[in-house]
Amino acid sequence: MDKTETSTLTAHNVIMNVLNGLSLGTVVALVPAAILGNLMLAVKGIFPFAANIITLTNLSMVLLASVSALVTALLFKMTPIQSASLAIVAELGSGNWHLVNGAFMVKGTGDVVNIILTMILGVVFLKLVGNKLKAYNVLLLPTLMILIVGVISILTLPYVSSITTALGELIAMVTTMQPILMGVVMAIIFAVLIVTPISVVAIALTISLGGIAAGSANLGIVAGSFVLAFMGYGANSFGTSITHFLGSPKIQMANMLAKPKLFIPVIVSSGLLGGLGAALGVTGTPMSAGFGFSGLVGPLAAYNGGMNGTMGIITIVILFFALPIVLGYLARLSFVKNAHFIDAADLRLDFE
């Protein structure tokens, strides 16, 4: 960041750029696995190299923190040294690495909330340092970032991670409700959380969410992603729009948190689809609950959960594809076209 950039930084500017950086980083790091994952699994028997492709796309997912930090650095117009330093501390703060018998083991994307906190601290630190290090920048900046921001991120990780655990315990209480009511509530919770820094996959795995609860959670994300895609179409290109459900609706995180009214159509549509899914007995697994339509993880989990007959397949097509399109269209018609409560520009994403 040059002097002009650092002088114009505000708390709002920092937070929004970090959230936008994470949103785009999520797409870049996770979408390849979402698109290719199940496809490669299906052809692995006749195309052995598919196993290598699966490995490569899984590896891209563990780089979420670094990728998000680099995108954030671009938004702040950072120098190469600043960008690389921010990427390093973001990876350190993700917590997706462990030292086992002298070897580093990496698994998952890490704690997204702590990644955000680390990037915010990193940006603030870089602003404070500015150009004070002058000729010693390349030597001291990465070192100071690790010693200060990196160490702080490691110290905050256990406390930040406990937020996900505590939230998971609260969500587990929803599973004791009457099935259809549980489906409505679970779908709304997951549809809302998927567009926040909270990892819904981590929550589902933490509480071993399965059965109808997982199916409803998945349908909630499906409904929300289609609604956001339809409402933002016009302000966003076709490719960006379909990324909401083929990739992740988390790309709208910054817009959602900046304009809370966007949650209303998401809540309405997800509740409807989640309740209907529970009534029809759609099930899922702890791993599928947080993925929605992405990579066909949700539909395949429902299929493997018993909906593999003719009627079951028809039900899956209706719930995971036909109805979400209808709900998305109705949300656009009601909230954007008629009521003018939401403008398509509220959901604009600039990935250029």
N, C-alpha and C positions, 0 to 999 in steps of 0.2 A: 504494500500500500504506500502510495506517495503521500506527501504532506497534505494535498488537497483531499484525498480520500479519507485520511485519518481525522481531519478536522471536521468532516461532515458526518461522522458516525454518530448515530443515536441508538438508544436501547431498542427502539422499534426496528430500526434498520438492521441492527445486528441479528436480532431474533428472526426476522423475516428472511433475511439472506441465508441464515443457517438452516431454517426449516425448508426453504426452497432448495438449498444445496442437498439436504438429506432426501427430499422428495425425488429429485432427479437422480441422485445417487442410487436410490432404491430401484428405480426403473432400469438403470444401466447395469447394476449388479445382479438383480433378481430376475428380470424378464427373460434372459436367455434360458435359464433353468426352467422357468415356468412354461415357456413355449416348447422346449425340446425334451424336457424330462420324461414325460409319459410316452412321447413319440419314440424316443430312443429305447425306452424299456420294451416297447411293443415290437421293435424290429431287431432287438439285440440277438435273437436266435438266428436270424438270417444275415445280420450285419454286425459281426463281432466288434468292429471298431466303435460301435455305438456306446460301448462301455467307457471308452476313452472320452467321448464327447460328454457323457454324463459326469465324469470326473472333472472335466474342464469347467462345465457350467456350475457344478457344485463349488469349485474353487473360486469362481467369480463371486459367489454369494458371500464367502467369508471376507472378501475385500470391500464389503459395503462401507465400512467406516472410512477407509482410505479414499475410496472413490468419492464419497459424499464430501469429504474434506477438500479434495481437489476441486470439485464443482463449486463449493463454497468460496474457496480461494479465488476462483475465476470471477465470481460475482463481486468480490471485494477488490478485484484488480491487483492481487498480490504479486509480488516478485516470485521467481522460481524458488528461491531459498525459503521465503515465507510459506509458499504453497507446500513445499516438501515437508517443512517443519510441522505445519498444521496436520498434514496427512499422517505423520509419524505419531503425534500425540493422540490423534483420533483413534488410531488402531490400538494404541496402548490403553486408552480409556474404554474401548469396546468390551474388554473382558472376555473375548472369545478365544483367548490363548491361555495355555497352562504349561508349566515346566514340569515334565514327567521324566524322571531318571536322566536328567541332563539334556533332554530333547524337548523342543517346543512342539506342543500339540495344539492345533487350531480346529475349532468346531463352531459352526453356526455363524450368525451375523453379529452376535454380541448384544449388549444392552443398549438399545436405541436411545433411551433417555439419557444414559451416561455419555453416549457419543455426542448428543446435542450439547449437554453441559460442558463437555471437554472442548468442543469446537467454539462455543461462546467464550469460554475462558481463554482459549488460544487466540481468538480474534482480539479480545480486549488486551491481552498481553502484548500482542504485536502492535496494537495501537499505542500502548504506553511506551514501548521500546522505540517505535518509529525508526528513524535513521541514526539513532544515537551511537550505535556500534560502529558505524562507518566502515572502515577497511577491515574490521574484525568481524563483520557480519557473518560471513560464511563459516567462521570458526566458532563463534559464540552463540549465535541465534539458535541453531538446532540443539546445542547443549543446554542452554538456559530453558528452552521450551520443554525438554525432557525433565530437567531437574525441578522445574516449577509446575508447569501445567500437567506434565505426565505424572508426576508424583501425586499431585492433588487428585487427578482423575482416578488413580488406583485407590486412594483413600476414600473417595466418595462412592466407588463402585458397590461395595456391600450394602450401603444404606440405600442407594438408588435401586438396586436390584430387589430390595425388600419391598419396594412399592408394588412391583409386579406380583410378588408372592402374596402380599396382603390383599391386593385386588382380586387375585385368583381365589382366595379363600372366601371373599364376599360373593363372587360369581358362583362358586360351588353351591351356595345356599339356594340359588335360583333353581337348581335341579330338583329340589324337594317340592316344587309347586305342582299343581295340576298340569298334565302334559301340554295341553294347548296353550294355556297361560304361560307356561315355562317357555314354549316355543316362541311366543310373541316377545317376551322379555329378553330371552337369550339372543334372539336375532337382532333386536334393537341394540343391546349392549355391544355385540361384536361389530355391528355396522357403524356404531359411533366410535369405538376404540380403534378400528382399522385406520381411521383417518386422524389419529393422534400419534404421539411418539411411543405409546404403549405397544408392545409386541403381543398381538393376540395369539400368535403361534406359541409363544412362551407360556402364556396363561393357560391355553388349552392343554399343553403338555404338562404343566405344573400340577393341574388338578385332574389329569387323566380324563378329560372330557370326551365322552363317547356316546354312542347310541343316538337317540332322538335329539338330545341336547346339542350334540356336535353337528347333527344334520341341520338343525334350526339355526345354529350359529353360522354355519356355512351359507345357508340361504339368505341370512341377513346381510352378509357381505356381498353376495351376488346382487341382491336387490339394490343395495346402496351404490354399488359400482356402476350398474346400468343407469340408475337415476342420474348420477353425476355425469356420466358420459352423454346422456341425452340432453340434460339441461345446459351443459357447456358447449354443445355442438353449435357451430357458427362462430363462436369466439375461438374455438380450437379446431384444428384440422381433423380429418377423419382418422388418420393414424394415431394422433394424440388421444382422440376420443375412445377408440377401441382399446387403448392401453389401459384404461380404467378397469376393464374386466379381464382382458387377456393378460395383463400385468398385475398392477395393484392400484386400488383407489387411493393409496397413501400418497400418491403424487399430488393430491389436492389438499394435503395437510395444512400448508401455509394459508391457503384461501379459506379453508374451513375454520381454522382458529381465528383468523382475522375477521370473518363474517359468520358468526354463530347461527344466523338465520338459515344458512345452508343445511343445517342439521335437520330442520323440520321435515322436508320431503324425504330425506333419508330415513328418518325415524318412522314416518308413516308407512312407507313402502316396505321397509324391512320387517316391521311388525306384522303386516298383512301376509307377506310371503313366509315368514317364520312360523306363524300360527297355522297356516295352511299346510306347510310341510310337516309340522308335528301331528296334525290331524290325519295326514296320509301316511304317517310312519316313516318318514325319510330319516335315515340314520347316517352317522359319520364316525370318524375316528379322531383321537386327539391330534393327529398330524393333519387331518383334512380340515378340521374346524376353522382354522385361521386363514385358509387359502381362497375361499370363494370359487369363482369360475376359473381362475388362473390355472393353466396347465391341465384343465379338466379334472383337477384333484377332487373337487366336491362331487361332481356327477359320477366319477368312477368309484368313489367311496360309497355312494348310495347304491350303485350297481352291485358292488361287491358285498354290500350289506344285506342283500336279499332281493333288491329290485331288478332282477335279471330276467324276468319273464317278459312277455309282450306288453302287458299292462304296466309292468314296472318301468320298462324302457320308455313307454309313452309318458308316464308320470314324470320321469326324469327330464325328458325333453320339454315338457310343459313347465315344470317348476324351475328348471335351471336355464331355460332359454326363452321360451315363448312368453311366459308371464313377466319375467324381468323386462323384456322389451316393451310389453304393454304398460307396465308400471312406469318405466322410463318415459314413454311417450306421454302418458297421462300426467306425470309430474311436470314435464316440459309444457304441456298444454295448460295445466292449472296454474302453476307457480310462475312460469316465465311469460307465456303468451297472453293469458287472460287476466290474472290478478296483478301481473307485473311486480310481484313480490320479490322476485329474483331476476337479475339480469344475467344473460349468458356471459357477459364480461366479468361477472363476479367469479367465474370459474376459469378465467383465461389462464393458460399455461404457456410460458414462453421458453421453448427448448432450443431456440436458435442460437 
